[in-house]
């Protein structure tokens, strides 16, 4: 926006010249004709022929240096291409926007968790802030490794709060929480502490987080590209048909916050990203709510369910209805 404002300011300053210069040129031509006669046409011809060469040289200069303002005596030399400068600035702004919109920082792993249990809550009470009443009271929970746990309930019943407690985003009033390779034991009010970055935990939020990048990079995130596994993830997450209609396929550029994707597509991309990371513990906050019924059935059967890609993983799954758990 600042660049556009500067361009508009320069246009207002120099726009009168577009009107004055032709008038001045005609007046000077008449004056020179009166003094020199037809011989002045030779000089005017040289000027006219040299104008394209001058324009070409100015364009080359602009690519190597920052062009000085018109009639300015100060020239600021910068050894880079202006176009590349603006591209780098745009990329930096997109990255910062993605960071501010969705990325959370997490602490590293801590040893001391008993084997066999992926998640363990013992007499846990937690609250959103120090001054609020506990939203979770006396919770006891044990989730074995490799299991699928479905938490089903009405809106506002505390499903997402329990998931946030696993992530360490609530204040702990009392009790102990063991999450994979993490252990937190305290009887005093603890600040929120997230526990996911270096631990094998993947979190799929209800509101999908999409980067301003290609669809492939949204799925790969920081992982290495594996063609065979990548295609399997696309098929399991029902994205194959979407790639056929997107211009550029999986190399199509996704706008900021996934503006050119539907809600269901964004949710499936978010789920595919988590699956591709191949973690040990998956926290799924109602990932099927934004997709159609037949797509939800496909995702449960091929990804989340007992015969899906995450069959050997711990899956903590939040849902509003029991439609997918008949098996």
C-alpha positions as a Python dict, from the first residue, in 0.01 Angstrom:
ca = {
    (1, 'X'): (0, 0, 0),
    (2, 'X'): (287, 238, 78),
    (3, 'X'): (435, 175, -268),
    (4, 'X'): (99, 248, -435),
    (5, 'X'): (63, 568, -231),
    (6, 'X'): (408, 686, -340),
    (7, 'X'): (325, 614, -706),
    (8, 'X'): (1, 813, -677),
    (9, 'X'): (188, 1103, -513),
    (10, 'X'): (445, 1109, -795),
    (11, 'X'): (168, 1100, -1056),
    (12, 'X'): (0, 1405, -903),
    (13, 'X'): (332, 1592, -903),
    (14, 'X'): (431, 1507, -1259),
    (15, 'X'): (91, 1493, -1431),
    (16, 'X'): (96, 1867, -1519),
    (17, 'X'): (417, 1803, -1715),
    (18, 'X'): (225, 1577, -1952),
    (19, 'X'): (26, 1883, -2056),
    (20, 'X'): (300, 2147, -2034),
    (21, 'X'): (580, 1963, -2213),
    (22, 'X'): (404, 1930, -2553),
    (23, 'X'): (309, 2300, -2541),
    (24, 'X'): (666, 2399, -2453),
    (25, 'X'): (806, 2177, -2728),
    (26, 'X'): (584, 2339, -2990),
    (27, 'X'): (668, 2690, -2867),
    (28, 'X'): (1044, 2617, -2873),
    (29, 'X'): (1019, 2468, -3224),
    (30, 'X'): (848, 2786, -3352),
    (31, 'X'): (1109, 3006, -3185),
    (32, 'X'): (1404, 2806, -3327),
    (33, 'X'): (1241, 2804, -3675),
    (34, 'X'): (1226, 3184, -3668),
    (35, 'X'): (1599, 3209, -3590),
    (36, 'X'): (1747, 2916, -3790),
    (37, 'X'): (1491, 2832, -4050),
    (38, 'X'): (1482, 2484, -4214),
    (39, 'X'): (1830, 2396, -4080),
    (40, 'X'): (1682, 2330, -3734),
    (41, 'X'): (1507, 2020, -3871),
    (42, 'X'): (1838, 1828, -3864),
    (43, 'X'): (1879, 1878, -3488),
    (44, 'X'): (1517, 1790, -3422),
    (45, 'X'): (1559, 1471, -3627),
    (46, 'X'): (1861, 1365, -3419),
    (47, 'X'): (1663, 1418, -3098),
    (48, 'X'): (1369, 1217, -3232),
    (49, 'X'): (1592, 927, -3338),
    (50, 'X'): (1782, 918, -3009),
    (51, 'X'): (1465, 908, -2793),
    (52, 'X'): (1404, 528, -2830),
    (53, 'X'): (1770, 461, -2745),
    (54, 'X'): (1741, 680, -2437),
    (55, 'X'): (1424, 497, -2330),
    (56, 'X'): (1595, 157, -2373),
    (57, 'X'): (1898, 268, -2169),
    (58, 'X'): (1670, 401, -1892),
    (59, 'X'): (1490, 63, -1871),
    (60, 'X'): (1822, -119, -1838),
    (61, 'X'): (1934, 124, -1569),
    (62, 'X'): (1609, 73, -1379),
    (63, 'X'): (1674, -302, -1360),
    (64, 'X'): (2019, -255, -1208),
    (65, 'X'): (1965, 48, -988),
    (66, 'X'): (1687, 230, -811),
    (67, 'X'): (1580, 500, -1053),
    (68, 'X'): (1635, 852, -917),
    (69, 'X'): (1342, 1095, -902),
    (70, 'X'): (1300, 1322, -1205),
    (71, 'X'): (1523, 1634, -1191),
    (72, 'X'): (1678, 1509, -865),
    (73, 'X'): (2050, 1555, -803),
    (74, 'X'): (2071, 1264, -557),
    (75, 'X'): (2109, 910, -693),
    (76, 'X'): (2071, 621, -450),
    (77, 'X'): (2242, 315, -591),
    (78, 'X'): (2111, -25, -484),
    (79, 'X'): (2274, -331, -642),
    (80, 'X'): (1961, -541, -689),
    (81, 'X'): (1662, -574, -913),
    (82, 'X'): (1359, -379, -798),
    (83, 'X'): (1124, -655, -911),
    (84, 'X'): (1315, -909, -704),
    (85, 'X'): (1307, -673, -407),
    (86, 'X'): (930, -645, -422),
    (87, 'X'): (892, -1021, -467),
    (88, 'X'): (1105, -1085, -159),
    (89, 'X'): (904, -830, 41),
    (90, 'X'): (574, -991, -64),
    (91, 'X'): (704, -1336, 33),
    (92, 'X'): (817, -1207, 370),
    (93, 'X'): (481, -1043, 436),
    (94, 'X'): (295, -1364, 342),
    (95, 'X'): (511, -1569, 577),
    (96, 'X'): (458, -1323, 862),
    (97, 'X'): (83, -1322, 795),
    (98, 'X'): (75, -1703, 809),
    (99, 'X'): (273, -1700, 1135),
    (100, 'X'): (46, -1443, 1298),
    (101, 'X'): (-274, -1611, 1175),
    (102, 'X'): (-215, -1970, 1270),
    (103, 'X'): (122, -2092, 1388),
    (104, 'X'): (175, -2169, 1755),
    (105, 'X'): (506, -2222, 1925),
    (106, 'X'): (546, -2534, 2134),
    (107, 'X'): (796, -2654, 2389),
    (108, 'X'): (1011, -2963, 2351),
    (109, 'X'): (963, -3311, 2496),
    (110, 'X'): (1018, -3408, 2855),
    (111, 'X'): (1097, -3765, 2965),
    (112, 'X'): (905, -3955, 3227),
    (113, 'X'): (583, -4091, 3077),
    (114, 'X'): (476, -4444, 3151),
    (115, 'X'): (475, -4670, 2844),
    (116, 'X'): (154, -4805, 2695),
    (117, 'X'): (-62, -4496, 2751),
    (118, 'X'): (-67, -4213, 2500),
    (119, 'X'): (-279, -3978, 2712),
    (120, 'X'): (-342, -3996, 3085),
    (121, 'X'): (-545, -3752, 3297),
    (122, 'X'): (-553, -3806, 3672),
    (123, 'X'): (-794, -3597, 3878),
    (124, 'X'): (-744, -3298, 3648),
    (125, 'X'): (-925, -2965, 3679),
    (126, 'X'): (-847, -2688, 3430),
    (127, 'X'): (-957, -2334, 3346),
    (128, 'X'): (-918, -2094, 3054),
    (129, 'X'): (-772, -1816, 3272),
    (130, 'X'): (-663, -1759, 3628),
    (131, 'X'): (-980, -1569, 3721),
    (132, 'X'): (-1234, -1809, 3567),
    (133, 'X'): (-1403, -2111, 3714),
    (134, 'X'): (-1270, -2450, 3596),
    (135, 'X'): (-1426, -2568, 3271),
    (136, 'X'): (-1300, -2923, 3332),
    (137, 'X'): (-1339, -3076, 3678),
    (138, 'X'): (-1191, -3396, 3820),
    (139, 'X'): (-1119, -3550, 3478),
    (140, 'X'): (-976, -3901, 3472),
    (141, 'X'): (-885, -4031, 3128),
    (142, 'X'): (-659, -4301, 2991),
    (143, 'X'): (-601, -4348, 2617),
    (144, 'X'): (-391, -4651, 2514),
    (145, 'X'): (-148, -4621, 2226),
    (146, 'X'): (-292, -4715, 1887),
    (147, 'X'): (-654, -4654, 1992),
    (148, 'X'): (-937, -4447, 1849),
    (149, 'X'): (-1120, -4234, 2105),
    (150, 'X'): (-1434, -4051, 1992),
    (151, 'X'): (-1565, -3768, 2208),
    (152, 'X'): (-1924, -3700, 2107),
    (153, 'X'): (-2145, -3429, 2251),
    (154, 'X'): (-2344, -3114, 2192),
    (155, 'X'): (-2188, -2777, 2117),
    (156, 'X'): (-2046, -2619, 2433),
    (157, 'X'): (-2023, -2945, 2625),
    (158, 'X'): (-1644, -2920, 2667),
    (159, 'X'): (-1512, -3139, 2384),
    (160, 'X'): (-1272, -2880, 2245),
    (161, 'X'): (-1172, -2775, 2597),
    (162, 'X'): (-1057, -3129, 2668),
    (163, 'X'): (-857, -3127, 2346),
    (164, 'X'): (-704, -2791, 2440),
    (165, 'X'): (-610, -2941, 2775),
    (166, 'X'): (-418, -3215, 2594),
    (167, 'X'): (-236, -2948, 2395),
    (168, 'X'): (-153, -2766, 2717),
    (169, 'X'): (-347, -2449, 2632),
    (170, 'X'): (-548, -2437, 2957),
    (171, 'X'): (-444, -2344, 3309),
    (172, 'X'): (-416, -2648, 3527),
    (173, 'X'): (-567, -2612, 3873),
    (174, 'X'): (-484, -2959, 3997),
    (175, 'X'): (-402, -3312, 3886),
    (176, 'X'): (-147, -3461, 3646),
    (177, 'X'): (-140, -3497, 3268),
    (178, 'X'): (80, -3732, 3070),
    (179, 'X'): (78, -3681, 2692),
    (180, 'X'): (300, -3918, 2496),
    (181, 'X'): (655, -3805, 2587),
    (182, 'X'): (540, -3526, 2818),
    (183, 'X'): (456, -3526, 3185),
    (184, 'X'): (299, -3245, 3385),
    (185, 'X'): (230, -3298, 3755),
    (186, 'X'): (120, -3010, 3974),
    (187, 'X'): (-125, -2913, 4245),
    (188, 'X'): (-96, -2538, 4180),
    (189, 'X'): (-227, -2317, 3902),
    (190, 'X'): (-3, -2363, 3599),
    (191, 'X'): (11, -2131, 3294),
    (192, 'X'): (-84, -2268, 2952),
    (193, 'X'): (202, -2467, 2802),
    (194, 'X'): (178, -2613, 2453),
    (195, 'X'): (353, -2943, 2403),
    (196, 'X'): (350, -3027, 2034),
    (197, 'X'): (645, -2906, 1828),
    (198, 'X'): (908, -3173, 1887),
    (199, 'X'): (667, -3437, 2006),
    (200, 'X'): (488, -3675, 1765),
    (201, 'X'): (155, -3491, 1782),
    (202, 'X'): (-54, -3366, 1488),
    (203, 'X'): (-344, -3127, 1549),
    (204, 'X'): (-627, -3070, 1297),
    (205, 'X'): (-835, -2770, 1410),
    (206, 'X'): (-1200, -2720, 1327),
    (207, 'X'): (-1108, -2404, 1136),
    (208, 'X'): (-855, -2520, 878),
    (209, 'X'): (-526, -2331, 861),
    (210, 'X'): (-409, -2278, 502),
    (211, 'X'): (-81, -2124, 390),
    (212, 'X'): (-46, -1884, 99),
    (213, 'X'): (143, -2145, -106),
    (214, 'X'): (79, -2424, -353),
    (215, 'X'): (-157, -2703, -257),
    (216, 'X'): (137, -2947, -253),
    (217, 'X'): (339, -2729, -17),
    (218, 'X'): (34, -2693, 207),
    (219, 'X'): (29, -3070, 244),
    (220, 'X'): (404, -3129, 265),
    (221, 'X'): (459, -2840, 508),
    (222, 'X'): (815, -2914, 625),
    (223, 'X'): (829, -3284, 530),
    (224, 'X'): (1022, -3432, 238),
    (225, 'X'): (832, -3516, -78),
    (226, 'X'): (755, -3888, -124),
    (227, 'X'): (558, -3942, -446),
    (228, 'X'): (408, -4279, -353),
    (229, 'X'): (304, -4180, -1),
    (230, 'X'): (186, -3839, -124),
    (231, 'X'): (-48, -3993, -382),
    (232, 'X'): (-183, -4233, -118),
    (233, 'X'): (-261, -3940, 113),
    (234, 'X'): (-436, -3750, -168),
    (235, 'X'): (-654, -4050, -249),
    (236, 'X'): (-737, -4124, 115),
    (237, 'X'): (-829, -3761, 182),
    (238, 'X'): (-1050, -3748, -130),
    (239, 'X'): (-844, -3475, -299),
    (240, 'X'): (-775, -3652, -630),
    (241, 'X'): (-1089, -3524, -802),
    (242, 'X'): (-1022, -3170, -677),
    (243, 'X'): (-680, -3167, -841),
    (244, 'X'): (-842, -3240, -1177),
    (245, 'X'): (-1046, -2918, -1166),
    (246, 'X'): (-782, -2692, -1010),
    (247, 'X'): (-573, -2506, -1271),
    (248, 'X'): (-224, -2640, -1223),
    (249, 'X'): (-330, -2941, -1016),
    (250, 'X'): (-144, -2972, -686),
    (251, 'X'): (90, -2692, -799),
    (252, 'X'): (-200, -2445, -805),
    (253, 'X'): (-132, -2141, -589),
    (254, 'X'): (-368, -2123, -291),
    (255, 'X'): (-461, -1769, -194),
    (256, 'X'): (-433, -1623, 153),
    (257, 'X'): (-638, -1823, 407),
    (258, 'X'): (-746, -2057, 125),
    (259, 'X'): (-966, -1797, -42),
    (260, 'X'): (-994, -2001, -364),
    (261, 'X'): (-1090, -2325, -185),
    (262, 'X'): (-1425, -2429, -44),
    (263, 'X'): (-1468, -2506, 324),
    (264, 'X'): (-1464, -2879, 260),
    (265, 'X'): (-1153, -2857, 44),
    (266, 'X'): (-968, -2658, 308),
    (267, 'X'): (-1060, -2912, 575),
    (268, 'X'): (-938, -3201, 359),
    (269, 'X'): (-610, -3022, 285),
    (270, 'X'): (-564, -2964, 658),
    (271, 'X'): (-631, -3331, 730),
    (272, 'X'): (-399, -3441, 447),
    (273, 'X'): (-120, -3227, 593),
    (274, 'X'): (-155, -3399, 928),
    (275, 'X'): (-166, -3746, 774),
    (276, 'X'): (141, -3678, 561),
    (277, 'X'): (348, -3579, 868),
    (278, 'X'): (311, -3940, 996),
    (279, 'X'): (288, -3857, 1367),
    (280, 'X'): (205, -4089, 1659),
    (281, 'X'): (-83, -3892, 1815),
    (282, 'X'): (-359, -3720, 1616),
    (283, 'X'): (-591, -3464, 1774),
    (284, 'X'): (-886, -3414, 1538),
    (285, 'X'): (-1130, -3137, 1626),
    (286, 'X'): (-1440, -3238, 1428),
    (287, 'X'): (-1263, -3249, 1087),
    (288, 'X'): (-1571, -3396, 915),
    (289, 'X'): (-1810, -3112, 995),
    (290, 'X'): (-1728, -2909, 682),
    (291, 'X'): (-1760, -3191, 426),
    (292, 'X'): (-2055, -3369, 267),
    (293, 'X'): (-2189, -3691, 419),
    (294, 'X'): (-2044, -3925, 154),
    (295, 'X'): (-1704, -3750, 175),
    (296, 'X'): (-1713, -3776, 555),
    (297, 'X'): (-1775, -4149, 526),
    (298, 'X'): (-1483, -4182, 284),
    (299, 'X'): (-1250, -3989, 517),
    (300, 'X'): (-1348, -4196, 817),
    (301, 'X'): (-1310, -4527, 633),
    (302, 'X'): (-979, -4442, 462),
    (303, 'X'): (-811, -4215, 718),
    (304, 'X'): (-953, -4210, 1071),
    (305, 'X'): (-1130, -4543, 1109),
    (306, 'X'): (-992, -4885, 1207),
    (307, 'X'): (-903, -4963, 844),
    (308, 'X'): (-772, -4618, 753),
    (309, 'X'): (-420, -4480, 715),
    (310, 'X'): (-412, -4385, 1083),
    (311, 'X'): (-525, -4726, 1207),
    (312, 'X'): (-207, -4780, 1412),
    (313, 'X'): (-199, -4426, 1549),
    (314, 'X'): (-364, -4273, 1854),
    (315, 'X'): (-666, -4078, 1731),
    (316, 'X'): (-849, -3841, 1963),
    (317, 'X'): (-1154, -3754, 1757),
    (318, 'X'): (-1419, -3493, 1835),
    (319, 'X'): (-1761, -3518, 1668),
    (320, 'X'): (-2114, -3387, 1710),
    (321, 'X'): (-2288, -3706, 1593),
    (322, 'X'): (-2229, -4081, 1609),
    (323, 'X'): (-2296, -4153, 1240),
    (324, 'X'): (-1944, -4275, 1161),
    (325, 'X'): (-1892, -4505, 1461),
    (326, 'X'): (-2134, -4784, 1382),
    (327, 'X'): (-1843, -5021, 1316),
}
